[in-house]
Amino acid sequence: MPGAQAEFVKSQARYPAYVAGRRGGKTSGSMVKVVTYMTQNPGAYFIFTIPTAGDIERIIMPKMHEFFGAFYGSLWGWLEKKQEIIFPNHRGPNGEGGIVFLRTIQEPQFLRGITPAAGAMDEVGTENQEEAFRILQPAVMLGQPGFPHQLWVTTTPNVTWPWVKQRWQEHINPLTGEALPPADYPLFRARTQDNIHLPADQVGALQAEWGNSRWALQELEGQFITVTGAAFDGLSPDVHLR
């Protein structure tokens, strides 16, 4: 998709984020970015985290086959028992092929020890994934030598876990309260309607049903909005909360 998704895929920043409404092409963009990285950096190790193990069969592998199914066996392969996407013909200086390790964030301590060149976190707005992100930061940035280091995230906005909004929209370090360099944390935002591959009439029906509700702003517009538990409907966290 032209616009935010394409710019996210091209971004070389340390920690780019793609935040979009439902069906805004978040996982699709991330998988294209993964394959782009792996083919441009032969022999790289890559860590890709997902909320649950079921997401591999339900989301990740269907996307790989949708976009790159014609190249299965020649460009990439799948080791189901190891939960690894391999790139055997893209060998690095040591003669080893690239590997994408698929791991869940349910036990973030298990992410310690791995030293990948780069990484990605899918749907970081579901559950509290801040600890997993902090564990992966040094693992990636001090990881496999000789490769460009990058750790990106994708999600539908969810203010239940404010660290995502703090890092990528406000550019504030949740740990220290200090400012973060915006160049390291670019935010690429897209709306559901920006996905040119979705049927316009169905998107329009959802927009008509949800109107300008807070739910619509979050789920369709990709904005960080407090949807539930609001004592005052007119309260805007960006304006009224400090």
C-alpha positions, 0 to 999 in steps of 0.5 A: 500500500502506498503511504504509511505502510510503504514508508514503514517497510522502507524505514531504516530507523532503529525502532519504527512502528506501524500503528493502524486500524483493523485490517490496516496491513500491519502483519502484511507490512511486517512480513514483507519487511522481514523477507526484505531484510532477510534477502538483503542480509544473507545469513542473518538471524531474526527474532519475530514475536507473536502474542500466542503460538496459535498465531503462527498457523492462523496469521503468520504462515498464511501471510507468507504463503499469500505473498511468497508462496510461489517461492517456497522451497527456492527462497524460503522454507518452514521448519514446523517443529523448530518454528523457524522460517529459513532462507537456505540459499541466502548464505552469509560470510560463514556459509550459513543461511538466514533464520527467522525464529518465531517466538511468543511473548507469553514467557518473555524471559525465554527471549534472553540469550538469543543474539539476532541481527534484527527483530519484529514484534507483532501486535504489541498492543495486546497484553503487556509486552513492554518487558519483552521489548526491553529484553529484546532491545539489547539482544538485537542492538548488541546482537549478531555482528556485521548486520544492520540492527533494527527492532520494529513493532506493529499494532492496533492502538490500545492505551491499556498498555501506555508504553506503546503510546509513550515511546512512539507518539509522545517520544517519552521513555517509560522507564525514566521519563526522559525524552526519546529521539524521534528519529529512532522511534518513527510512527507510521499510522494508517486507517482501515480505509487506507487499505486499498485491498479491502471492499470499500462498501464493507469499510463504509458500512463499519464507518456508518455503524460506528460513526465518530465513536471512540471505538471507531477512532481506535479500531478504524482510525488507528488512534490511541483512545481510551475506549472503556472505563471513561468517567467523562466521555469528553475527556481527551488524554492528549489534552487533559491528562499529565 
